């Protein structure tokens, strides 16, 4: 267990720092490319510039991303959570490191150029990259590579979204698909490590600020339960539609 804890701390710390760097890079690109509203306000006196960047920045960003994947990435496509899940479930290595790095950089460029994508996918794969390095270690720990990937994923999500519990749950429910004690402890350590680095060391603000007045009436709990059932049903329908209209 001491070995797994050490791996969790190392992977969690590295994944957390990389996640912070990715978020900062996206923010920098948003500002420099006039995607962020606060950057666009400064150029309101030049409406032609704002209009031009609105069209050209996402277009050129998408073109660069497409060319990078076609000519520079051995995988020839963006890598994401499905590749991580496949690697863990079938006990195989992730696609080569070069493809992973290119996917991460192009994801940052896509987000920075205003593409309508989220941080979740890039964060998952970025964390998995650091976890995958444990495959090279010969520590005599069963399933070390899979557990380390779970640690990296949990830490990256915990850091990016200020959600250590969500990082743990996602790593177990989606990536590992089990709650074995051997994996649960190190994944939790890695997730908490990411949260501490982001919120204590760097004092980063919460990504989403939600202010709730609290529960005023008891019947609201019933409404929340009904909402949960409706959302769950909608999620099942959505997944089945994806499978029905997808290839093969």
C-alpha positions in Angstrom: 0.0 0.0 0.0 2.9 2.4 0.7 4.1 1.8 -2.9 0.6 2.7 -4.3 0.4 5.7 -2.1 3.7 7.0 -3.4 2.6 6.4 -7.0 -0.7 8.2 -6.3 1.0 11.2 -4.9 3.5 11.4 -7.8 0.9 10.8 -10.5 -1.7 13.0 -8.8 0.8 15.9 -8.4 2.1 15.7 -11.9 -1.4 15.4 -13.4 -2.6 18.3 -11.3 0.2 20.6 -12.4 -0.4 19.7 -16.1 -4.1 20.3 -15.7 -3.5 23.8 -14.3 -1.1 24.5 -17.2 -3.7 23.4 -19.7 -6.4 25.6 -18.2 -4.0 28.6 -18.1 -3.0 28.0 -21.7 -6.6 27.9 -22.8 -7.3 31.1 -20.9 -4.3 32.8 -22.4 -5.4 31.8 -25.9 -8.9 33.0 -25.2 -7.6 36.4 -24.3 -5.0 36.7 -27.0 -7.3 35.6 -29.8 -10.2 37.8 -28.7 -12.4 34.9 -27.8 -13.0 35.8 -24.2 -15.7 38.5 -23.7 -13.3 40.6 -21.5 -10.8 40.7 -24.3 -13.4 41.6 -26.9 -14.7 44.6 -24.9 -11.4 46.3 -25.2 -11.7 46.4 -28.9 -15.3 47.5 -29.3 -14.1 50.6 -31.0 -12.9 48.4 -33.9 -16.0 46.4 -34.7 -14.4 45.1 -38.0 -11.7 43.5 -35.9 -14.1 41.8 -33.5 -16.2 40.5 -36.4 -13.1 39.2 -38.3 -11.8 37.4 -35.3 -15.2 35.8 -34.6 -15.0 34.1 -38.0 -11.3 33.7 -38.7 -10.1 32.5 -35.2 -12.3 29.3 -35.0 -11.8 28.6 -38.7 -8.1 28.8 -38.7 -7.9 27.0 -35.3 -9.9 24.1 -36.7 -7.7 24.0 -39.8 -4.5 23.8 -37.8 -5.9 21.1 -35.5 -7.0 19.0 -38.5 -3.7 19.4 -40.2 -1.8 18.5 -37.0 -3.7 15.3 -36.5 -3.4 14.3 -40.1 0.3 15.0 -40.7 1.9 14.9 -37.2 -0.1 12.4 -35.1 0.6 8.7 -35.7 -3.0 8.0 -34.4 -4.4 10.3 -37.1 -7.2 11.5 -34.8 -7.9 13.1 -31.5 -7.5 10.8 -28.5 -9.9 10.9 -25.5 -11.7 9.1 -22.8 -12.7 6.1 -25.0 -9.0 5.3 -25.6 -8.4 5.5 -21.9 -11.2 3.2 -21.1 -10.1 0.7 -23.7 -6.6 0.7 -22.4 -7.7 0.0 -18.9 -10.4 -2.5 -19.6 -8.3 -4.6 -22.0 -5.0 -4.1 -20.1 -3.2 -2.6 -23.0 -1.0 0.5 -23.3 -2.4 3.9 -24.4 -1.6 5.0 -27.9 1.9 6.3 -28.4 3.0 9.3 -26.4 3.4 11.6 -29.4 -0.2 11.2 -30.4 -1.3 11.9 -26.8 0.8 15.1 -26.6 -0.5 16.3 -29.9 -4.1 15.5 -28.9 -3.6 17.5 -25.7 -2.0 20.5 -27.4 -4.6 20.6 -30.2 -7.4 20.3 -27.6 -6.0 23.4 -25.9 -5.8 25.2 -29.3 -9.4 24.2 -30.0 -10.6 25.5 -26.7 -8.5 28.6 -27.0 -9.8 29.3 -30.5 -13.4 29.1 -29.3 -14.4 25.6 -30.4 -17.6 24.4 -28.9 -15.9 21.6 -26.9 -15.3 21.1 -23.2 -12.3 20.5 -21.0 -13.5 17.1 -19.7 -12.1 15.0 -22.6 -8.7 16.6 -22.7 -8.4 16.5 -18.9 -9.2 12.8 -18.8 -6.6 11.9 -21.4 -4.0 14.2 -19.9 -4.3 12.6 -16.5 -4.1 9.2 -18.1 -0.9 10.0 -19.9 0.9 10.6 -16.5 -0.7 7.5 -15.1 0.5 5.4 -18.0 4.1 6.0 -17.1 3.7 3.6 -14.2 3.5 0.8 -16.7 7.3 1.1 -17.1 7.8 0.5 -13.4 8.6 -2.9 -12.0 7.2 -2.7 -8.5 5.4 -6.0 -8.3 2.0 -4.4 -7.8 -0.9 -6.1 -9.5 -2.8 -3.9 -12.0 -0.4 -1.0 -11.2 -0.8 0.6 -14.7 -4.6 0.6 -14.5 -4.7 2.0 -11.0 -2.1 4.7 -11.9 -4.2 5.8 -14.9 -7.2 6.0 -12.6 -5.1 8.2 -10.3 -4.1 10.5 -13.1 -7.7 10.9 -14.3 -9.1 11.5 -10.9 -6.4 14.2 -10.1 -6.9 16.0 -13.4 -10.7 16.2 -13.0 -10.3 17.2 -9.3 -7.9 20.0 -10.3 -9.8 21.3 -13.3 -13.3 21.3 -11.8 -12.5 21.7 -8.1 -14.3 18.4 -7.5 -12.3 15.7 -5.6 -15.3 13.5 -5.0 -16.3 13.7 -8.7 -12.8 12.8 -9.7 -12.8 9.7 -7.5 -16.3 8.6 -8.7 -15.5 9.2 -12.4 -12.2 7.3 -12.2 -14.0 4.3 -10.6 -17.3 4.4 -12.5 -16.1 5.2 -16.0 -12.4 4.2 -16.2 -11.8 1.4 -13.7 -15.4 0.2 -13.4 -14.9 -1.2 -10.0 -14.4 -0.1 -6.4 -11.8 -2.5 -5.2 -10.0 -1.4 -2.0 -6.6 -1.7 -3.6 -7.6 0.9 -6.2 -9.9 3.1 -4.1 -7.3 4.3 -1.6 -4.7 5.5 -4.1 -7.3 7.0 -6.5 -8.7 9.0 -3.5 -5.2 10.1 -2.5 -4.5 11.3 -6.0 -7.8 13.2 -6.3 -7.2 14.9 -3.0 -3.7 15.7 -4.0 -4.9 17.5 -7.1 -7.5 19.4 -5.1 -4.9 20.5 -2.6 -2.5 21.7 -5.2 -5.1 23.7 -7.1 -6.9 25.2 -4.1 -4.3 25.4 -1.3 -1.0 25.8 -3.2 -2.2 27.9 -6.1 -5.5 29.2 -4.6 -7.4 28.8 -7.8 -11.0 30.0 -7.8 -13.8 27.6 -8.2 -14.7 26.9 -11.9 -18.4 27.0 -11.2 -19.8 29.2 -8.4 -23.3 28.0 -7.4 -25.2 29.9 -4.7 -28.1 28.1 -3.3 -30.6 29.5 -0.8 -31.1 26.1 0.7 -34.2 23.9 1.0 -37.2 25.9 2.2 -39.8 23.2 2.1 -39.7 19.4 2.6 -41.5 18.6 -0.6 -38.5 20.0 -2.5 -36.7 16.7 -1.8 -39.4 14.9 -3.7 -39.0 17.2 -6.6 -35.3 16.6 -6.6 -35.8 12.8 -6.6 -38.3 13.2 -9.5 -35.7 15.3 -11.4 -33.1 12.6 -10.8 -35.3 10.0 -12.3 -36.2 12.1 -15.4 -32.5 13.0 -16.0 -31.5 9.4 -15.6 -34.2 8.3 -18.1 -33.0 11.0 -20.5 -29.4 9.9 -20.2 -30.4 6.3 -21.0 -32.4 7.4 -24.1 -29.5 9.6 -25.2 -27.0 6.7 -24.9 -29.2 4.3 -26.8 -29.7 6.9 -29.6 -26.0 7.3 -29.9 -25.6 3.5 -30.2 -28.4 3.3 -32.7 -27.2 6.0 -35.1 -23.5 5.3 -34.6 -21.3 3.4 -37.0 -21.7 -0.4 -37.1 
